[in-house]
C-alpha cells in the first residue's frame, strides 16, 4: 500500500514537471530545445526510479502490475520526447506532442496507483468518507479523459465544423464534472467539511466548461484543465489521509510514565540535515501540497539518517 501511495505521489510530481517542460517546448528555438534534453533525461530517470521502487516494494499483484505497465507507457512517451529533442530533424515528431502523451500517461498512472492503494477491506472507516474519496477519484479520471480529448483537438488540424463539434463534446464532459463537484460541495456541513475548497473546484470546472462551449481552446485553458486534474487527485488523497488521522486521534490515551527531558546530543541536533522551508512559506500551500513537501523532506532526512559517516550504512 505504501509503495503504491508513494507511486501516486511521485507520478503526480513527474506529471507536473513534464507539463512545465512541455510549456517551455512550445515556440522554443532549436538551441533552447537542445538545452532541454538534460531536463527530459532527468524526468525519464525519475520515472525509471519510480518503476524500480514499485517493483521492489510490491509483491507483483494485479493492481501493481497494471500500474507498472502504465508507468512503462509513460516512460516510452518520455523516451520519444527525448529522442525528438536530440534529433530535431524536419521530419521528426514534435517533442511537445510526445511530452503531452507522457503527461497524460503519468496522470493515469497516478490515478491507478491511488486506486490500487485502497485495497478492498482497507481504508478509512465510515461509509460516507469512502464514498466521497471514490467519487473524487472517479471525477479525476473523467477530468483526465476530458483533458486528453481537448489536448488532441489542435494537433488534429480539424475543419471548423469538426473542431466545433469536438469542443462542444469536451464542454459537455467538463460540464458534467462541474455538476458532480457541485453536488459533492452541497453535502451536509459535517460531511463536506474535510473537502476544503471543493466549491472552488466546482467553480473552476464550470468556468472551463464555459470556455470550451465558447470554443476558446488555448494554452491557458489546457493548463487550467491540467491543474484542476491534479487538484482533484490531491483533494481525494488528502481526504483519505485526514480520515486516517481522525481515527488515530479518537483513541483515548492510556497511562504513561513521565521521564526527565535530557539534553540533545550533537547527533540529535544534526538529525535534520535538510531543513524544512519556513513556516510562512508552507502556509501558502494547499494542505495536499504542504503534505507532499513534508513527505519529500522526510524521505531526504530518513535516507541521510540511514547513511553513516562518509556514506557508510549504519
N, C-alpha and C positions, 0 to 999 in steps of 0.2 A: 504493500500500500504506500509506504513512504517513498519508495523508488518511483512509483507512478505519479504521486503528487509532485515530486521533485521534477520529473519529466515534464509535467504540465507547466510548472513554473518556468523551467528552462526554455521550453518550446515557445512560450509567450514572449519571453525576453528576446530570444533569437528572432522571432517574427517582427518584433518592434524594430530591432536593429536592422534587419533585412529591409523592412519597409522604409526606414530612414535612408538607407543606402540606395534604394530604388529611386527615391525622390531626387537624390543627388545625381543619379544617372541621366535623368530627363534633361535634355538640352545641353549635356556636358560635351566639352571638346574632346577629341581623341586623346590629348595629353592628360586631361582630367580623368578620363575613363581609365587610362593606363595606371594612374595613381590609385585607383580604387581596387586594383587587383589584390593588394595585400589585405584590404578590409574584407573583401569577399572570401579570400582564403582563410582568414581568421574565423569568419562565421561558419564556413564549412567544417573547420576543425572543431569548433564548438559543437556542431551537430554530431560529428563523429564521437566526441567525448560523451555527449548525451546518450547516444546509442550504446556505447560501450558500458556506461554506468547502468543503463536499464538492463542490458543483457546480464551483467554481473550480479545484479541485486534481485532479479526476479527468477522464478522457477520455470519460466517458459510456458505459462498458462496461455490460453487462447487470447485473453484480453491483452496481455503483454506482447504477444506475438503480433497482434494486429496493430498495436501502437508502434512496434519496432518496424513493421512493414511501411507504415505511414511516414515514419522518420526517414526511412530509406528513400521514399519518393521525394521527400523534401531535399535530401542530400543530392539526388540526381538533378533536380532543378537548380540547386546551388552550384553544382559542378558545371552545368550548362552555362550558367551566368558567368562563371569564372572563365570558361573556355571562350565565351564571346568577348569578354574583356581582354583576353590575351591575343585573340586573332584580329578582331576589328576589321575583317575584310568586308568589302562592299556587299557580298552575298551572304555574309554570316548573320544569324538571327540577332536581333537587338538584345543586349544584356538585360534591359529593363523588363522585357517580356518574361525571360527565364526567372528574373528576380521576383516578379509578380506571382509566378507559379510557386516559387519557393515560399513566399509569404502565405499563400493560401494553404499549401501543404503543411506548413508549421502550425498555422492556426488550427487546422483539422487535427493534427497530432495532439495539440493541447486539449482540445475538446475530448478526444478519445481517451487520453490519459486520465483526465479528470473524471470521466465516466467510469473507466475501469477501476480507478482507485476506490470508488464507492461500491464495494462488493456486496452481494445480497446478504442480508442479515447483519450488516455492519452499518456504521454511520451514526448520525445524531439521533437521539431519542426524540419522539414527538412527531406524529404523522404530518402535522402542518409544516414543520420545518423541512422534512424530507420532500414534501410535495413542492414547496417553493424552490428548493435547490434544484430539483429535477426540472421544473418549469423553466428556470433561468438557463439551465444547460441546453434545453431544447430550443429556447429562444435564441441563444447564442449560435446554435447550429443553423437555425433559419437565417440569422444575420450573416453568417459566413457564406451561405448559399446565395443570398442577395448580393453580397459583395463580389462573389465570383461572377455573377451574371453581369453586374454593371462594369466590372473590370474588363470583360470581354467585348463589350459593345464597341468601344472606339477602335481597337485593333481590327475588327471585322470589316471596317470600311463599308457599312451598310448604306443603302439608299435612304432618302429622307423618310419615306413611309415606314420602311422596315425598322429603321432606327427608332422612330417614334413608337412603334408597337413594342419594341423591346424595352424602352424606357417606361412605358405605361405598365407593362407586366412587372418590371422591377419596382415601380412605385406601389403597385398593389401589394407585393410581398412586403415592402417596407411599412406600408400602412397596417397590415395585419400584425406586424411586430409591435408597432406603436400601440395598437388596441390591446394586445396581450399584456404589455407592460403597464398600460393604464389600468387594466383590471387588477393586476397584482398590487399596484400602488393604492387601489381603493379598498384593500383588505382592512379589517379592524385594526385599530392602532396597536394593540398588543401583538398582533401577528406581523404587521408591516414594519414595526419599529426597527428590527435588526437590518432592514433592507436599505436604510440610509437614504441616498439620493435616487431612489427608484423613480420617483416622479420626474426628476431631471432627465433620466434616461428615456422615459416615455416621451417627454417633450422633444428631445433631440431626434428620436426616431420619427416623430411626427413632422418635424422640420425637414428632415431628409426626404420623407415621402413627398412633401410638397415641392421640394426642389426637383425631384425626379419627375413628378407629374407635370411640372412646368418645363420639362425637357432641359433642365440645367445639369449637365454632367461635365464637371471639370475636375481638376486635380484636388481642389478643396473638398468637393463632395466625396471623392474616393477616400481622402484622408480622414474625413469625419466619420465615414462608414467604418473604416478600419479601427478608429479609436472607440467607436461605440461597441464594436465586437469585443475588443479587449476589456472594456469596462463591464460588459455583461458577464464575461467569464470571471473577471475579478470579483464581481458582486456575488456570484454564486459560491465561489470558493471562500470568500470572506465570511459569508453567512454560515457555511458549514463549520468553519473554524470557530466562529463566535458561539455556535451551539455547543460544540465540544467544551469550550471554555466555561460556558454557563453551567454545564453539568458538573464539571470539576469544582466550581465554586459553591455548588449547593451541598457538598459533602460537609457534614458537621465536623469540626476539628476535635481531635482527641487530646488527652493529656500529654504534656511534653515536659522535658527537663530543661530548665534554663541554664545554659553554660556561660562562663565568663567569655567575653569577647577578647580574642587575642589580637595582638598587633600583626598587621600584614607583613609577610616576608618580602624580600626583594623580588622573588619569583612571582609572588602573588601580584605585586604592583606592576610587573611586566607582563601579566597574563594577556591583556588585550593589546597586542602589538598594533592591530589595525583598529583605530578608534572610530566610533560611530560619528556620523555627521552631527552638527549642533542640533539641539532640540528644536530651535525655531525653524530650521530647515525641514526637519522631519514632520513638523506640524503642518507645513504647507502641502504635504502629500495626502492623498486619499488613504483610508485605512488599509486597502489592499496594497497600494504602492508602498506604504510605510512597512507593512509586513514583509514584502519582498526585499526591501533594503535591509531590514533587520536580519532576515534569514541569510542574506548574502554575506553580511559581515560575520554572522555566527559561524558560517561554514569556513570563512577565511581564518578566523581565530581558532576554530577547532582543529583545522589542519595544522596550524602553527604550533598548537599545544602538543599535538602528536609527534611533531618533529623535535628531536633533541638538539643539543649544541652542534653547529656546523652541519646541520641537515640529517643527523643520525636519528633513528626512530627510538623513542623511549620505550 
